[in-house]
Amino acid sequence: MVEIKVTPRDDVTFQVTVTDKSTTMHEVKVQAAYAQKLTGGKITTSQLVKKSFEFLLEREPNTSILRSFDLSVITRYFPEYERIIGK
């Protein structure tokens, strides 16, 4: 069972710890306007980050996820990200 822990650092920066076969730590930045675009304000930015990691983990192991990135770069690797995460 994979565990995803999201800890806000400030308004735009989140630390994400993913515990699986190995544990990884990630720093993710999320601009408020991008979070609003994806969620319409229906969920918190922390919840968006967690759902985004669930999306990524369905496609790659935690050891392949970038250690530091802006949430908006996911769509470069997975063009379907915004469509799927917005649901």
PyMOL Python script that loads the backbone (N, CA, C, O; Angstrom):
from pymol import cmd

cmd.read_pdbstr("""\
ATOM      1  N   MET A   1       0.847  -1.194   0.000  1.00  0.00           N
ATOM      2  CA  MET A   1       0.000   0.000   0.000  1.00  0.00           C
ATOM      3  C   MET A   1       0.884   1.247   0.000  1.00  0.00           C
ATOM      4  O   MET A   1       1.734   1.420   0.874  1.00  0.00           O
ATOM      5  N   VAL A   2       0.675   2.091  -0.972  1.00  0.00           N
ATOM      6  CA  VAL A   2       1.440   3.326  -1.089  1.00  0.00           C
ATOM      7  C   VAL A   2       0.830   4.398  -0.194  1.00  0.00           C
ATOM      8  O   VAL A   2      -0.388   4.570  -0.159  1.00  0.00           O
ATOM      9  N   GLU A   3       1.683   5.114   0.525  1.00  0.00           N
ATOM     10  CA  GLU A   3       1.216   6.215   1.362  1.00  0.00           C
ATOM     11  C   GLU A   3       1.762   7.517   0.803  1.00  0.00           C
ATOM     12  O   GLU A   3       2.948   7.623   0.488  1.00  0.00           O
ATOM     13  N   ILE A   4       0.876   8.518   0.682  1.00  0.00           N
ATOM     14  CA  ILE A   4       1.257   9.836   0.186  1.00  0.00           C
ATOM     15  C   ILE A   4       0.951  10.845   1.286  1.00  0.00           C
ATOM     16  O   ILE A   4      -0.198  10.987   1.705  1.00  0.00           O
ATOM     17  N   LYS A   5       1.981  11.544   1.750  1.00  0.00           N
ATOM     18  CA  LYS A   5       1.791  12.560   2.792  1.00  0.00           C
ATOM     19  C   LYS A   5       2.172  13.915   2.216  1.00  0.00           C
ATOM     20  O   LYS A   5       3.292  14.100   1.740  1.00  0.00           O
ATOM     21  N   VAL A   6       1.242  14.859   2.258  1.00  0.00           N
ATOM     22  CA  VAL A   6       1.457  16.200   1.726  1.00  0.00           C
ATOM     23  C   VAL A   6       1.534  17.179   2.894  1.00  0.00           C
ATOM     24  O   VAL A   6       0.621  17.254   3.716  1.00  0.00           O
ATOM     25  N   THR A   7       2.635  17.928   2.957  1.00  0.00           N
ATOM     26  CA  THR A   7       2.836  18.916   4.020  1.00  0.00           C
ATOM     27  C   THR A   7       3.056  20.288   3.381  1.00  0.00           C
ATOM     28  O   THR A   7       4.047  20.489   2.679  1.00  0.00           O
ATOM     29  N   PRO A   8       2.136  21.237   3.620  1.00  0.00           N
ATOM     30  CA  PRO A   8       2.340  22.581   3.076  1.00  0.00           C
ATOM     31  C   PRO A   8       3.543  23.251   3.734  1.00  0.00           C
ATOM     32  O   PRO A   8       3.702  23.183   4.953  1.00  0.00           O
ATOM     33  N   ARG A   9       4.383  23.892   2.938  1.00  0.00           N
ATOM     34  CA  ARG A   9       5.511  24.677   3.444  1.00  0.00           C
ATOM     35  C   ARG A   9       5.142  26.152   3.502  1.00  0.00           C
ATOM     36  O   ARG A   9       5.502  26.857   4.445  1.00  0.00           O
ATOM     37  N   ASP A  10       4.417  26.612   2.482  1.00  0.00           N
ATOM     38  CA  ASP A  10       3.876  27.970   2.425  1.00  0.00           C
ATOM     39  C   ASP A  10       2.706  27.925   1.443  1.00  0.00           C
ATOM     40  O   ASP A  10       2.193  26.844   1.153  1.00  0.00           O
ATOM     41  N   ASP A  11       2.280  29.060   0.936  1.00  0.00           N
ATOM     42  CA  ASP A  11       1.092  29.088   0.074  1.00  0.00           C
ATOM     43  C   ASP A  11       1.270  28.348  -1.242  1.00  0.00           C
ATOM     44  O   ASP A  11       0.288  27.895  -1.830  1.00  0.00           O
ATOM     45  N   VAL A  12       2.515  28.215  -1.717  1.00  0.00           N
ATOM     46  CA  VAL A  12       2.721  27.594  -3.026  1.00  0.00           C
ATOM     47  C   VAL A  12       3.624  26.365  -2.998  1.00  0.00           C
ATOM     48  O   VAL A  12       3.727  25.663  -4.005  1.00  0.00           O
ATOM     49  N   THR A  13       4.273  26.090  -1.886  1.00  0.00           N
ATOM     50  CA  THR A  13       5.239  24.995  -1.820  1.00  0.00           C
ATOM     51  C   THR A  13       4.750  23.895  -0.894  1.00  0.00           C
ATOM     52  O   THR A  13       4.293  24.150   0.220  1.00  0.00           O
ATOM     53  N   PHE A  14       4.857  22.661  -1.383  1.00  0.00           N
ATOM     54  CA  PHE A  14       4.401  21.500  -0.619  1.00  0.00           C
ATOM     55  C   PHE A  14       5.496  20.446  -0.615  1.00  0.00           C
ATOM     56  O   PHE A  14       6.139  20.197  -1.635  1.00  0.00           O
ATOM     57  N   GLN A  15       5.700  19.829   0.546  1.00  0.00           N
ATOM     58  CA  GLN A  15       6.594  18.679   0.617  1.00  0.00           C
ATOM     59  C   GLN A  15       5.723  17.436   0.542  1.00  0.00           C
ATOM     60  O   GLN A  15       4.729  17.314   1.258  1.00  0.00           O
ATOM     61  N   VAL A  16       6.107  16.518  -0.331  1.00  0.00           N
ATOM     62  CA  VAL A  16       5.354  15.287  -0.506  1.00  0.00           C
ATOM     63  C   VAL A  16       6.273  14.114  -0.200  1.00  0.00           C
ATOM     64  O   VAL A  16       7.356  13.991  -0.774  1.00  0.00           O
ATOM     65  N   THR A  17       5.830  13.257   0.707  1.00  0.00           N
ATOM     66  CA  THR A  17       6.569  12.041   1.027  1.00  0.00           C
ATOM     67  C   THR A  17       5.754  10.862   0.516  1.00  0.00           C
ATOM     68  O   THR A  17       4.584  10.698   0.864  1.00  0.00           O
ATOM     69  N   VAL A  18       6.388  10.048  -0.310  1.00  0.00           N
ATOM     70  CA  VAL A  18       5.732   8.860  -0.862  1.00  0.00           C
ATOM     71  C   VAL A  18       6.433   7.641  -0.282  1.00  0.00           C
ATOM     72  O   VAL A  18       7.633   7.446  -0.471  1.00  0.00           O
ATOM     73  N   THR A  19       5.661   6.825   0.429  1.00  0.00           N
ATOM     74  CA  THR A  19       6.197   5.604   1.017  1.00  0.00           C
ATOM     75  C   THR A  19       5.666   4.415   0.241  1.00  0.00           C
ATOM     76  O   THR A  19       4.464   4.154   0.208  1.00  0.00           O
ATOM     77  N   ASP A  20       6.588   3.703  -0.379  1.00  0.00           N
ATOM     78  CA  ASP A  20       6.258   2.501  -1.152  1.00  0.00           C
ATOM     79  C   ASP A  20       7.379   1.512  -0.851  1.00  0.00           C
ATOM     80  O   ASP A  20       7.796   1.396   0.302  1.00  0.00           O
ATOM     81  N   LYS A  21       7.874   0.801  -1.855  1.00  0.00           N
ATOM     82  CA  LYS A  21       9.020  -0.079  -1.622  1.00  0.00           C
ATOM     83  C   LYS A  21      10.197   0.726  -1.113  1.00  0.00           C
ATOM     84  O   LYS A  21      10.961   0.271  -0.262  1.00  0.00           O
ATOM     85  N   SER A  22      10.333   1.933  -1.648  1.00  0.00           N
ATOM     86  CA  SER A  22      11.300   2.882  -1.110  1.00  0.00           C
ATOM     87  C   SER A  22      10.567   4.195  -0.863  1.00  0.00           C
ATOM     88  O   SER A  22       9.541   4.464  -1.487  1.00  0.00           O
ATOM     89  N   THR A  23      11.087   5.004   0.037  1.00  0.00           N
ATOM     90  CA  THR A  23      10.467   6.277   0.380  1.00  0.00           C
ATOM     91  C   THR A  23      11.166   7.400  -0.367  1.00  0.00           C
ATOM     92  O   THR A  23      12.395   7.478  -0.394  1.00  0.00           O
ATOM     93  N   THR A  24      10.362   8.271  -0.974  1.00  0.00           N
ATOM     94  CA  THR A  24      10.918   9.416  -1.683  1.00  0.00           C
ATOM     95  C   THR A  24      10.283  10.696  -1.157  1.00  0.00           C
ATOM     96  O   THR A  24       9.157  10.697  -0.660  1.00  0.00           O
ATOM     97  N   MET A  25      11.040  11.788  -1.282  1.00  0.00           N
ATOM     98  CA  MET A  25      10.533  13.103  -0.886  1.00  0.00           C
ATOM     99  C   MET A  25      10.603  14.023  -2.091  1.00  0.00           C
ATOM    100  O   MET A  25      11.552  13.982  -2.875  1.00  0.00           O
ATOM    101  N   HIS A  26       9.568  14.861  -2.220  1.00  0.00           N
ATOM    102  CA  HIS A  26       9.443  15.738  -3.376  1.00  0.00           C
ATOM    103  C   HIS A  26       9.014  17.123  -2.906  1.00  0.00           C
ATOM    104  O   HIS A  26       8.253  17.258  -1.948  1.00  0.00           O
ATOM    105  N   GLU A  27       9.511  18.145  -3.588  1.00  0.00           N
ATOM    106  CA  GLU A  27       9.056  19.510  -3.335  1.00  0.00           C
ATOM    107  C   GLU A  27       8.264  19.949  -4.556  1.00  0.00           C
ATOM    108  O   GLU A  27       8.773  19.936  -5.677  1.00  0.00           O
ATOM    109  N   VAL A  28       7.014  20.336  -4.331  1.00  0.00           N
ATOM    110  CA  VAL A  28       6.114  20.683  -5.428  1.00  0.00           C
ATOM    111  C   VAL A  28       5.614  22.108  -5.225  1.00  0.00           C
ATOM    112  O   VAL A  28       5.189  22.488  -4.134  1.00  0.00           O
ATOM    113  N   LYS A  29       5.674  22.876  -6.290  1.00  0.00           N
ATOM    114  CA  LYS A  29       5.131  24.238  -6.255  1.00  0.00           C
ATOM    115  C   LYS A  29       3.829  24.263  -7.048  1.00  0.00           C
ATOM    116  O   LYS A  29       3.723  23.666  -8.120  1.00  0.00           O
ATOM    117  N   VAL A  30       2.849  24.962  -6.503  1.00  0.00           N
ATOM    118  CA  VAL A  30       1.546  25.088  -7.167  1.00  0.00           C
ATOM    119  C   VAL A  30       1.109  26.544  -7.057  1.00  0.00           C
ATOM    120  O   VAL A  30       0.854  27.048  -5.963  1.00  0.00           O
ATOM    121  N   GLN A  31       1.026  27.202  -8.191  1.00  0.00           N
ATOM    122  CA  GLN A  31       0.539  28.583  -8.198  1.00  0.00           C
ATOM    123  C   GLN A  31      -0.972  28.573  -7.978  1.00  0.00           C
ATOM    124  O   GLN A  31      -1.674  27.691  -8.473  1.00  0.00           O
ATOM    125  N   ALA A  32      -1.461  29.554  -7.234  1.00  0.00           N
ATOM    126  CA  ALA A  32      -2.889  29.612  -6.889  1.00  0.00           C
ATOM    127  C   ALA A  32      -3.774  29.620  -8.140  1.00  0.00           C
ATOM    128  O   ALA A  32      -4.809  28.954  -8.163  1.00  0.00           O
ATOM    129  N   ALA A  33      -3.386  30.356  -9.169  1.00  0.00           N
ATOM    130  CA  ALA A  33      -4.206  30.430 -10.385  1.00  0.00           C
ATOM    131  C   ALA A  33      -4.288  29.067 -11.077  1.00  0.00           C
ATOM    132  O   ALA A  33      -5.330  28.715 -11.632  1.00  0.00           O
ATOM    133  N   TYR A  34      -3.199  28.302 -11.047  1.00  0.00           N
ATOM    134  CA  TYR A  34      -3.207  26.978 -11.667  1.00  0.00           C
ATOM    135  C   TYR A  34      -4.087  26.019 -10.874  1.00  0.00           C
ATOM    136  O   TYR A  34      -4.838  25.236 -11.455  1.00  0.00           O
ATOM    137  N   ALA A  35      -3.993  26.079  -9.551  1.00  0.00           N
ATOM    138  CA  ALA A  35      -4.841  25.235  -8.706  1.00  0.00           C
ATOM    139  C   ALA A  35      -6.316  25.557  -8.955  1.00  0.00           C
ATOM    140  O   ALA A  35      -7.149  24.655  -9.047  1.00  0.00           O
ATOM    141  N   GLN A  36      -6.626  26.840  -9.061  1.00  0.00           N
ATOM    142  CA  GLN A  36      -8.006  27.259  -9.312  1.00  0.00           C
ATOM    143  C   GLN A  36      -8.487  26.752 -10.673  1.00  0.00           C
ATOM    144  O   GLN A  36      -9.624  26.299 -10.809  1.00  0.00           O
ATOM    145  N   LYS A  37      -7.614  26.833 -11.670  1.00  0.00           N
ATOM    146  CA  LYS A  37      -7.956  26.358 -13.024  1.00  0.00           C
ATOM    147  C   LYS A  37      -8.305  24.873 -13.007  1.00  0.00           C
ATOM    148  O   LYS A  37      -9.254  24.444 -13.664  1.00  0.00           O
ATOM    149  N   LEU A  38      -7.532  24.092 -12.253  1.00  0.00           N
ATOM    150  CA  LEU A  38      -7.749  22.644 -12.241  1.00  0.00           C
ATOM    151  C   LEU A  38      -8.922  22.210 -11.375  1.00  0.00           C
ATOM    152  O   LEU A  38      -9.628  21.260 -11.713  1.00  0.00           O
ATOM    153  N   THR A  39      -9.131  22.901 -10.263  1.00  0.00           N
ATOM    154  CA  THR A  39     -10.109  22.416  -9.283  1.00  0.00           C
ATOM    155  C   THR A  39     -11.379  23.243  -9.203  1.00  0.00           C
ATOM    156  O   THR A  39     -12.387  22.786  -8.665  1.00  0.00           O
ATOM    157  N   GLY A  40     -11.339  24.457  -9.735  1.00  0.00           N
ATOM    158  CA  GLY A  40     -12.498  25.339  -9.587  1.00  0.00           C
ATOM    159  C   GLY A  40     -12.782  25.646  -8.130  1.00  0.00           C
ATOM    160  O   GLY A  40     -13.898  26.030  -7.782  1.00  0.00           O
ATOM    161  N   GLY A  41     -11.779  25.481  -7.271  1.00  0.00           N
ATOM    162  CA  GLY A  41     -11.953  25.745  -5.846  1.00  0.00           C
ATOM    163  C   GLY A  41     -12.711  24.654  -5.102  1.00  0.00           C
ATOM    164  O   GLY A  41     -13.091  24.848  -3.947  1.00  0.00           O
ATOM    165  N   LYS A  42     -12.937  23.509  -5.746  1.00  0.00           N
ATOM    166  CA  LYS A  42     -13.725  22.435  -5.119  1.00  0.00           C
ATOM    167  C   LYS A  42     -12.937  21.642  -4.079  1.00  0.00           C
ATOM    168  O   LYS A  42     -13.522  21.052  -3.171  1.00  0.00           O
ATOM    169  N   ILE A  43     -11.602  21.629  -4.210  1.00  0.00           N
ATOM    170  CA  ILE A  43     -10.759  20.936  -3.227  1.00  0.00           C
ATOM    171  C   ILE A  43      -9.581  21.847  -2.874  1.00  0.00           C
ATOM    172  O   ILE A  43      -9.290  22.800  -3.596  1.00  0.00           O
ATOM    173  N   THR A  44      -8.918  21.554  -1.780  1.00  0.00           N
ATOM    174  CA  THR A  44      -7.775  22.358  -1.370  1.00  0.00           C
ATOM    175  C   THR A  44      -6.573  22.060  -2.268  1.00  0.00           C
ATOM    176  O   THR A  44      -6.542  21.055  -2.978  1.00  0.00           O
ATOM    177  N   THR A  45      -5.599  22.946  -2.219  1.00  0.00           N
ATOM    178  CA  THR A  45      -4.389  22.723  -3.007  1.00  0.00           C
ATOM    179  C   THR A  45      -3.653  21.485  -2.506  1.00  0.00           C
ATOM    180  O   THR A  45      -3.077  20.752  -3.310  1.00  0.00           O
ATOM    181  N   SER A  46      -3.657  21.235  -1.201  1.00  0.00           N
ATOM    182  CA  SER A  46      -3.035  20.015  -0.667  1.00  0.00           C
ATOM    183  C   SER A  46      -3.699  18.771  -1.246  1.00  0.00           C
ATOM    184  O   SER A  46      -3.017  17.809  -1.598  1.00  0.00           O
ATOM    185  N   GLN A  47      -5.030  18.786  -1.347  1.00  0.00           N
ATOM    186  CA  GLN A  47      -5.742  17.655  -1.931  1.00  0.00           C
ATOM    187  C   GLN A  47      -5.403  17.501  -3.413  1.00  0.00           C
ATOM    188  O   GLN A  47      -5.281  16.382  -3.911  1.00  0.00           O
ATOM    189  N   LEU A  48      -5.252  18.627  -4.116  1.00  0.00           N
ATOM    190  CA  LEU A  48      -4.863  18.593  -5.523  1.00  0.00           C
ATOM    191  C   LEU A  48      -3.484  17.950  -5.671  1.00  0.00           C
ATOM    192  O   LEU A  48      -3.273  17.125  -6.561  1.00  0.00           O
ATOM    193  N   VAL A  49      -2.562  18.322  -4.815  1.00  0.00           N
ATOM    194  CA  VAL A  49      -1.213  17.744  -4.871  1.00  0.00           C
ATOM    195  C   VAL A  49      -1.281  16.237  -4.638  1.00  0.00           C
ATOM    196  O   VAL A  49      -0.636  15.467  -5.349  1.00  0.00           O
ATOM    197  N   LYS A  50      -2.059  15.817  -3.646  1.00  0.00           N
ATOM    198  CA  LYS A  50      -2.179  14.376  -3.366  1.00  0.00           C
ATOM    199  C   LYS A  50      -2.788  13.641  -4.561  1.00  0.00           C
ATOM    200  O   LYS A  50      -2.286  12.591  -4.961  1.00  0.00           O
ATOM    201  N   LYS A  51      -3.869  14.187  -5.132  1.00  0.00           N
ATOM    202  CA  LYS A  51      -4.498  13.553  -6.291  1.00  0.00           C
ATOM    203  C   LYS A  51      -3.538  13.516  -7.481  1.00  0.00           C
ATOM    204  O   LYS A  51      -3.555  12.570  -8.268  1.00  0.00           O
ATOM    205  N   SER A  52      -2.711  14.540  -7.607  1.00  0.00           N
ATOM    206  CA  SER A  52      -1.732  14.578  -8.692  1.00  0.00           C
ATOM    207  C   SER A  52      -0.695  13.477  -8.518  1.00  0.00           C
ATOM    208  O   SER A  52      -0.269  12.862  -9.495  1.00  0.00           O
ATOM    209  N   PHE A  53      -0.288  13.228  -7.276  1.00  0.00           N
ATOM    210  CA  PHE A  53       0.658  12.142  -7.034  1.00  0.00           C
ATOM    211  C   PHE A  53      -0.002  10.780  -7.264  1.00  0.00           C
ATOM    212  O   PHE A  53       0.648   9.858  -7.758  1.00  0.00           O
ATOM    213  N   GLU A  54      -1.268  10.645  -6.916  1.00  0.00           N
ATOM    214  CA  GLU A  54      -1.979   9.400  -7.227  1.00  0.00           C
ATOM    215  C   GLU A  54      -1.987   9.176  -8.732  1.00  0.00           C
ATOM    216  O   GLU A  54      -1.771   8.060  -9.204  1.00  0.00           O
ATOM    217  N   PHE A  55      -2.239  10.249  -9.486  1.00  0.00           N
ATOM    218  CA  PHE A  55      -2.216  10.186 -10.952  1.00  0.00           C
ATOM    219  C   PHE A  55      -0.840   9.721 -11.433  1.00  0.00           C
ATOM    220  O   PHE A  55      -0.743   8.811 -12.257  1.00  0.00           O
ATOM    221  N   LEU A  56       0.222  10.346 -10.920  1.00  0.00           N
ATOM    222  CA  LEU A  56       1.578   9.995 -11.345  1.00  0.00           C
ATOM    223  C   LEU A  56       1.923   8.553 -10.991  1.00  0.00           C
ATOM    224  O   LEU A  56       2.527   7.841 -11.793  1.00  0.00           O
ATOM    225  N   LEU A  57       1.540   8.124  -9.793  1.00  0.00           N
ATOM    226  CA  LEU A  57       1.893   6.779  -9.332  1.00  0.00           C
ATOM    227  C   LEU A  57       1.169   5.684 -10.104  1.00  0.00           C
ATOM    228  O   LEU A  57       1.601   4.531 -10.095  1.00  0.00           O
ATOM    229  N   GLU A  58       0.075   6.031 -10.771  1.00  0.00           N
ATOM    230  CA  GLU A  58      -0.591   5.068 -11.652  1.00  0.00           C
ATOM    231  C   GLU A  58       0.212   4.858 -12.927  1.00  0.00           C
ATOM    232  O   GLU A  58      -0.010   3.892 -13.656  1.00  0.00           O
ATOM    233  N   ARG A  59       1.151   5.769 -13.196  1.00  0.00           N
ATOM    234  CA  ARG A  59       1.887   5.762 -14.459  1.00  0.00           C
ATOM    235  C   ARG A  59       3.378   5.488 -14.316  1.00  0.00           C
ATOM    236  O   ARG A  59       4.034   5.096 -15.281  1.00  0.00           O
ATOM    237  N   GLU A  60       3.915   5.692 -13.116  1.00  0.00           N
ATOM    238  CA  GLU A  60       5.350   5.487 -12.900  1.00  0.00           C
ATOM    239  C   GLU A  60       5.622   5.279 -11.421  1.00  0.00           C
ATOM    240  O   GLU A  60       4.824   5.696 -10.581  1.00  0.00           O
ATOM    241  N   PRO A  61       6.753   4.631 -11.088  1.00  0.00           N
ATOM    242  CA  PRO A  61       7.089   4.432  -9.677  1.00  0.00           C
ATOM    243  C   PRO A  61       7.516   5.751  -9.028  1.00  0.00           C
ATOM    244  O   PRO A  61       7.952   6.678  -9.711  1.00  0.00           O
ATOM    245  N   ASN A  62       7.386   5.821  -7.712  1.00  0.00           N
ATOM    246  CA  ASN A  62       7.747   7.056  -7.008  1.00  0.00           C
ATOM    247  C   ASN A  62       9.207   7.445  -7.225  1.00  0.00           C
ATOM    248  O   ASN A  62       9.550   8.626  -7.173  1.00  0.00           O
ATOM    249  N   THR A  63      10.059   6.464  -7.467  1.00  0.00           N
ATOM    250  CA  THR A  63      11.473   6.750  -7.687  1.00  0.00           C
ATOM    251  C   THR A  63      11.727   7.439  -9.031  1.00  0.00           C
ATOM    252  O   THR A  63      12.816   7.966  -9.259  1.00  0.00           O
ATOM    253  N   SER A  64      10.723   7.438  -9.926  1.00  0.00           N
ATOM    254  CA  SER A  64      10.865   8.107 -11.223  1.00  0.00           C
ATOM    255  C   SER A  64      10.284   9.518 -11.222  1.00  0.00           C
ATOM    256  O   SER A  64      10.492  10.269 -12.175  1.00  0.00           O
ATOM    257  N   ILE A  65       9.568   9.883 -10.179  1.00  0.00           N
ATOM    258  CA  ILE A  65       8.955  11.213 -10.105  1.00  0.00           C
ATOM    259  C   ILE A  65      10.035  12.229  -9.740  1.00  0.00           C
ATOM    260  O   ILE A  65      10.854  11.991  -8.852  1.00  0.00           O
ATOM    261  N   LEU A  66      10.024  13.359 -10.437  1.00  0.00           N
ATOM    262  CA  LEU A  66      10.998  14.413 -10.168  1.00  0.00           C
ATOM    263  C   LEU A  66      11.002  14.789  -8.685  1.00  0.00           C
ATOM    264  O   LEU A  66       9.960  14.771  -8.030  1.00  0.00           O
ATOM    265  N   ARG A  67      12.161  15.122  -8.174  1.00  0.00           N
ATOM    266  CA  ARG A  67      12.273  15.468  -6.751  1.00  0.00           C
ATOM    267  C   ARG A  67      11.759  16.879  -6.451  1.00  0.00           C
ATOM    268  O   ARG A  67      11.306  17.168  -5.344  1.00  0.00           O
ATOM    269  N   SER A  68      11.839  17.745  -7.456  1.00  0.00           N
ATOM    270  CA  SER A  68      11.380  19.120  -7.281  1.00  0.00           C
ATOM    271  C   SER A  68      10.783  19.584  -8.614  1.00  0.00           C
ATOM    272  O   SER A  68      11.440  19.511  -9.652  1.00  0.00           O
ATOM    273  N   PHE A  69       9.537  20.060  -8.579  1.00  0.00           N
ATOM    274  CA  PHE A  69       8.899  20.500  -9.818  1.00  0.00           C
ATOM    275  C   PHE A  69       7.679  21.352  -9.526  1.00  0.00           C
ATOM    276  O   PHE A  69       7.131  21.338  -8.424  1.00  0.00           O
ATOM    277  N   ASP A  70       7.271  22.091 -10.540  1.00  0.00           N
ATOM    278  CA  ASP A  70       6.033  22.849 -10.506  1.00  0.00           C
ATOM    279  C   ASP A  70       4.933  21.925 -11.034  1.00  0.00           C
ATOM    280  O   ASP A  70       5.135  21.221 -12.024  1.00  0.00           O
ATOM    281  N   LEU A  71       3.793  21.928 -10.386  1.00  0.00           N
ATOM    282  CA  LEU A  71       2.714  21.001 -10.759  1.00  0.00           C
ATOM    283  C   LEU A  71       2.347  21.105 -12.243  1.00  0.00           C
ATOM    284  O   LEU A  71       1.944  20.116 -12.855  1.00  0.00           O
ATOM    285  N   SER A  72       2.486  22.290 -12.814  1.00  0.00           N
ATOM    286  CA  SER A  72       2.090  22.489 -14.208  1.00  0.00           C
ATOM    287  C   SER A  72       2.960  21.704 -15.197  1.00  0.00           C
ATOM    288  O   SER A  72       2.563  21.547 -16.352  1.00  0.00           O
ATOM    289  N   VAL A  73       4.127  21.210 -14.787  1.00  0.00           N
ATOM    290  CA  VAL A  73       4.976  20.462 -15.731  1.00  0.00           C
ATOM    291  C   VAL A  73       4.449  19.046 -15.983  1.00  0.00           C
ATOM    292  O   VAL A  73       4.857  18.408 -16.953  1.00  0.00           O
ATOM    293  N   ILE A  74       3.560  18.551 -15.138  1.00  0.00           N
ATOM    294  CA  ILE A  74       3.046  17.191 -15.333  1.00  0.00           C
ATOM    295  C   ILE A  74       2.444  17.037 -16.723  1.00  0.00           C
ATOM    296  O   ILE A  74       2.597  15.996 -17.362  1.00  0.00           O
ATOM    297  N   THR A  75       1.764  18.072 -17.186  1.00  0.00           N
ATOM    298  CA  THR A  75       1.094  17.982 -18.479  1.00  0.00           C
ATOM    299  C   THR A  75       2.080  17.831 -19.643  1.00  0.00           C
ATOM    300  O   THR A  75       1.697  17.356 -20.713  1.00  0.00           O
ATOM    301  N   ARG A  76       3.343  18.228 -19.451  1.00  0.00           N
ATOM    302  CA  ARG A  76       4.364  18.018 -20.489  1.00  0.00           C
ATOM    303  C   ARG A  76       4.651  16.534 -20.690  1.00  0.00           C
ATOM    304  O   ARG A  76       4.888  16.081 -21.810  1.00  0.00           O
ATOM    305  N   TYR A  77       4.625  15.795 -19.604  1.00  0.00           N
ATOM    306  CA  TYR A  77       4.911  14.359 -19.651  1.00  0.00           C
ATOM    307  C   TYR A  77       3.648  13.532 -19.904  1.00  0.00           C
ATOM    308  O   TYR A  77       3.686  12.484 -20.550  1.00  0.00           O
ATOM    309  N   PHE A  78       2.532  14.036 -19.375  1.00  0.00           N
ATOM    310  CA  PHE A  78       1.251  13.330 -19.487  1.00  0.00           C
ATOM    311  C   PHE A  78       0.190  14.341 -19.941  1.00  0.00           C
ATOM    312  O   PHE A  78      -0.450  14.981 -19.107  1.00  0.00           O
ATOM    313  N   PRO A  79       0.000  14.487 -21.261  1.00  0.00           N
ATOM    314  CA  PRO A  79      -0.922  15.505 -21.788  1.00  0.00           C
ATOM    315  C   PRO A  79      -2.349  15.377 -21.262  1.00  0.00           C
ATOM    316  O   PRO A  79      -3.091  16.360 -21.256  1.00  0.00           O
ATOM    317  N   GLU A  80      -2.743  14.187 -20.823  1.00  0.00           N
ATOM    318  CA  GLU A  80      -4.115  13.971 -20.331  1.00  0.00           C
ATOM    319  C   GLU A  80      -4.302  14.438 -18.885  1.00  0.00           C
ATOM    320  O   GLU A  80      -5.420  14.415 -18.369  1.00  0.00           O
ATOM    321  N   TYR A  81      -3.218  14.861 -18.228  1.00  0.00           N
ATOM    322  CA  TYR A  81      -3.259  15.195 -16.793  1.00  0.00           C
ATOM    323  C   TYR A  81      -4.359  16.200 -16.456  1.00  0.00           C
ATOM    324  O   TYR A  81      -5.200  15.920 -15.602  1.00  0.00           O
ATOM    325  N   GLU A  82      -4.371  17.360 -17.103  1.00  0.00           N
ATOM    326  CA  GLU A  82      -5.323  18.402 -16.724  1.00  0.00           C
ATOM    327  C   GLU A  82      -6.765  17.947 -16.928  1.00  0.00           C
ATOM    328  O   GLU A  82      -7.641  18.267 -16.125  1.00  0.00           O
ATOM    329  N   ARG A  83      -7.007  17.206 -17.997  1.00  0.00           N
ATOM    330  CA  ARG A  83      -8.368  16.716 -18.260  1.00  0.00           C
ATOM    331  C   ARG A  83      -8.813  15.743 -17.170  1.00  0.00           C
ATOM    332  O   ARG A  83      -9.937  15.828 -16.676  1.00  0.00           O
ATOM    333  N   ILE A  84      -7.936  14.828 -16.802  1.00  0.00           N
ATOM    334  CA  ILE A  84      -8.274  13.811 -15.813  1.00  0.00           C
ATOM    335  C   ILE A  84      -8.367  14.385 -14.406  1.00  0.00           C
ATOM    336  O   ILE A  84      -9.298  14.073 -13.664  1.00  0.00           O
ATOM    337  N   ILE A  85      -7.401  15.225 -14.038  1.00  0.00           N
ATOM    338  CA  ILE A  85      -7.365  15.745 -12.675  1.00  0.00           C
ATOM    339  C   ILE A  85      -8.494  16.750 -12.431  1.00  0.00           C
ATOM    340  O   ILE A  85      -8.919  16.952 -11.293  1.00  0.00           O
ATOM    341  N   GLY A  86      -8.965  17.365 -13.489  1.00  0.00           N
ATOM    342  CA  GLY A  86     -10.044  18.347 -13.360  1.00  0.00           C
ATOM    343  C   GLY A  86     -11.407  17.737 -13.089  1.00  0.00           C
ATOM    344  O   GLY A  86     -12.365  18.457 -12.809  1.00  0.00           O
ATOM    345  N   LYS A  87     -11.504  16.411 -13.170  1.00  0.00           N
ATOM    346  CA  LYS A  87     -12.805  15.752 -12.963  1.00  0.00           C
ATOM    347  C   LYS A  87     -13.131  15.585 -11.502  1.00  0.00           C
ATOM    348  O   LYS A  87     -14.186  15.050 -11.162  1.00  0.00           O
TER     349      LYS A  87
END
""", "prot")
cmd.dss("prot")
cmd.show_as("cartoon", "prot")
cmd.util.cbc("prot")
cmd.orient("prot")
